[in-house]
Amino acid sequence: MNKKPRIAIDTNVFVAALKSRRGASYKLLSFLGQNRYTFVLSIPVMMEYEDVLKRKDLGIKVPDEKIDNLLDRIAYLGEQREIYFLWRPYLKDPKDDLFLEPAVESNCDYIISYNKSDFAGIDKFSLQVLTPKEFLVKAGII
């Protein structure tokens, strides 16, 4: 891969990273801020991250204070995008459209998610959906 890839990251990747330090999700997020990829987000995406990551029923054993620190880091390191044109509804789940919008607006290469089938049809926007491991391999990071 010649250019630095541009990505949007689905919430399930953050959930997986907070549940285990052994997987590709944790590895992907450990490279935040190291100039290996550009990570895009929007205010609705940040709100979704906060809502989901603070749910007690997900089995995330990280105190809210540490989640707040992570969210601050994500907001600082991510490329903030303002969305002027909504693609909703495009995908089956309106929550997934939250990630499609900044990805399309900022001309991303990939959406990183474990729920690949949720993003069916994004090839129309010249986007691919990859799991964290697929992305890390394709980008030559691991």
N, C-alpha and C positions, 0 to 999 in steps of 0.2 A: 504494500500500500504506500503510494508516494506522498499523498497529502495527509494532513492530520484529519482523521475522521470526525464528523460531527454527529452527535448522538443525543437522543432523548431516552431517559431511563424510566421504565415503568416502576410503580410502587412495589411490586412483588420482588423486585431485585433488592431493594432496600430492606424489605422484611426478611428475606433469606440471609442477607449479610448480617443483620442484627441477631439472627438466630444461631449463626455459626460462622466462625472465623476460618473454616476449612475450605469453603467452596469458592467457586468462580465469582460469585456476587461480591463476596468480601474482597477478593483480589482486585476485581474491577474498581470497586470504590476506594481501595487503598491507593489507586493511581490518580484519584481526583487531585487536581492542582499540580500534576507533574508534567503537564504539556504533552501527554500521549494522545489525548483526544479532547475535543471541545464538547462540553456537556451543556445542553440548552434546557431552559425551563421558563415557566411563566408563573404569575401569581396564582392562578387556579391550580397549577401543578404543585406548588409549594403548600397550598391549603390541603390538597389531597394527601400529600406526604404526611403532613402534621396529623390530619384526621386519622389516617390508617395506622401510622407508627405508634400512636398513643393509645390504641385500642388494647384493652387488657385481655381480651379473649384470643389474641393471636399467639400467646405464649412467648412474647418478647420479654426477656428478663433484664431489661435495661431501664434504669430510672428515667422519669420524664425529663429531669434536668440534663441528663446526657443526650437524650433525644433532641432537646432544645439546642444543645451545643452542636449536634450533628446537623440539624436544620440550618443553624446559623452558618456553618461551614459550607453547606450545599449552596445556600443563597449567595454567599461571598464568592465561591469558586465557579458557580454556574454562570452561563451567559444568559442574562435576563432578556426575555423577549416580550414585547407588547403585541398582543393579538388584536388585530383590527377586523379580521374576517374570520368568522367561525365556520368550521366545516361540519358542525353538528347539525343534525345527526348523520353520521357517516358509518360508523362502526356499530356492531351489535350492542355494545355497552357504552352508554354516554360517558362513563368515567374514562374509557380508553381514548375517546375523542380529545380529552384534555392533553394527552401526550402527542396525538397526531397534529394538533394545531401548532404548537411551537416547532415541531419537526418540519412541517411543511413551510411555515413562515420563514424559518431560518435555513432552509435548504439542507436539512440533515441527510446523512447517508443511511442511518439506521435508527430503529427503535429497539432498545434492549428490553426483552421481556421473556418470562418463562411461559407465558400464555400466547404462543405464536398464533394459534388459530383465531384469537380475538382480534387480530390485526389483518385479517383476510382482506385483500383488495387494496392494500397500501402501495402496491407496485404502481398503481395509477399515478402516484405522486413521486415516482422514482425513488421509493424508500423500500428497505428490506427490514424484516424483523429477525433478530438473532437472539439466541440465549447469551448470557454473559460469557460462557466458555467459547461459544462459536465466535463471538466478537473478538475476544482476546486472542484467539488463534488467527483469525482473518486479519486483524490489525497488526499481527506480528509482535504483540506485547508479551505473549508467553510462547 
